[in-house]
Amino acid sequence: MDSSTGNPQIISWLDSWMKQQLEDYQINANSIPIFCDNTTAICLSKNPILHSRAKHNEIKHHSIRDYVQKGILDIQFIDIEHQWVDIFTKPLTVERFDFIKKNLNMHFVSD
């Protein structure tokens, strides 16, 4: 499957899957929230004028703007302090690990 035809199909499937996951947790959203710490990427996704100047980006990345314009995706800024995914993706100090664990409401189960 080439990327020009596959990307819309994958995003369509991802849209359905993500909406179902949100509904399973009783989160009813008209659009799928995606949190990003890159303000340039957020601006490119929301502003078609800036988007036309970013010719160095691959075509498959341009479709994200289309999904934002259609209201399927909602890209929102999140600062570095509130990126809870760091607990799963980065080595952390004990203090940072405990801070994120507390905010995720995670607890160790004792035997």
C-alpha positions as CSV (number, residue, x, y, z in Angstrom):
1,M,0.0,0.0,0.0
2,D,1.6,3.3,-1.0
3,S,1.5,6.2,1.5
4,S,-0.8,8.4,-0.7
5,T,-3.7,5.9,-0.5
6,G,-2.9,4.3,2.8
7,N,-2.6,7.3,5.0
8,P,-6.3,8.4,4.8
9,Q,-7.4,4.8,5.4
10,I,-5.2,4.5,8.4
11,I,-6.4,7.8,9.9
12,S,-10.0,6.9,9.2
13,W,-9.5,3.6,11.1
14,L,-7.6,5.4,13.8
15,D,-10.4,8.0,14.1
16,S,-13.0,5.2,14.6
17,W,-10.8,3.3,17.0
18,M,-9.9,6.4,19.1
19,K,-13.5,7.6,19.4
20,Q,-14.5,4.1,20.5
21,Q,-11.8,4.1,23.2
22,L,-12.9,7.5,24.4
23,E,-16.5,6.3,24.6
24,D,-15.4,3.2,26.6
25,Y,-14.1,5.6,29.2
26,Q,-17.3,7.7,29.1
27,I,-15.5,10.6,27.3
28,N,-17.8,11.8,24.6
29,A,-15.8,14.1,22.3
30,N,-16.8,15.4,18.9
31,S,-13.1,15.6,17.9
32,I,-10.1,13.6,19.1
33,P,-7.8,15.6,21.3
34,I,-4.1,15.3,20.5
35,F,-1.7,17.1,22.9
36,C,1.5,18.5,21.4
37,D,4.4,20.6,22.8
38,N,5.4,21.9,19.4
39,T,3.8,25.3,18.8
40,T,5.0,25.4,15.2
41,A,3.3,22.1,14.5
42,I,0.1,23.3,16.1
43,C,0.2,26.5,14.0
44,L,0.8,24.6,10.8
45,S,-2.1,22.3,11.5
46,K,-4.5,25.2,12.1
47,N,-3.4,27.9,9.6
48,P,-3.6,27.1,5.9
49,I,-1.4,30.1,5.0
50,L,1.5,28.9,7.0
51,H,0.8,25.4,5.8
52,S,1.4,26.3,2.2
53,R,4.9,27.7,3.1
54,A,6.0,24.4,4.6
55,K,6.8,22.7,1.4
56,H,9.6,20.7,3.0
57,N,7.1,18.6,4.9
58,E,6.1,15.3,3.4
59,I,2.6,15.1,1.8
60,K,1.4,12.5,4.3
61,H,1.9,15.1,7.1
62,H,-0.3,17.6,5.3
63,S,-3.4,15.5,5.8
64,I,-3.3,16.2,9.5
65,R,-4.3,19.8,8.7
66,D,-7.2,18.5,6.7
67,Y,-8.4,16.4,9.7
68,V,-8.0,19.5,12.0
69,Q,-10.0,21.6,9.5
70,K,-12.8,18.9,9.4
71,G,-12.9,18.8,13.2
72,I,-11.8,15.2,13.5
73,L,-8.6,16.1,15.3
74,D,-8.2,18.9,17.9
75,I,-4.5,19.6,18.5
76,Q,-3.8,21.3,21.8
77,F,-0.7,22.6,23.5
78,I,0.7,20.8,26.5
79,D,3.7,22.0,28.4
80,I,6.6,19.8,29.3
81,E,5.5,19.5,33.0
82,H,2.2,17.8,32.1
83,Q,3.5,15.2,29.7
84,W,2.6,12.1,31.7
85,V,3.7,9.8,28.8
86,D,7.3,10.5,30.0
87,I,6.8,7.9,32.6
88,F,6.6,5.2,29.9
89,T,9.1,6.6,27.4
90,K,12.0,8.2,29.3
91,P,14.4,7.6,32.1
92,L,13.3,9.9,35.0
93,T,14.6,11.1,38.3
94,V,12.9,9.6,41.3
95,E,11.1,12.9,42.0
96,R,9.8,13.2,38.5
97,F,8.7,9.6,38.4
98,D,6.8,10.0,41.7
99,F,5.2,13.3,40.6
100,I,3.9,11.7,37.4
101,K,2.8,8.6,39.1
102,K,0.8,10.6,41.6
103,N,-0.9,12.6,38.8
104,L,-1.8,9.4,37.0
105,N,-3.3,8.2,40.3
106,M,-1.0,5.1,40.1
107,H,-0.2,3.0,43.1
108,F,2.0,0.0,43.7
109,V,0.2,-3.1,44.7
110,S,1.7,-4.8,47.7
111,D,1.8,-8.6,47.9
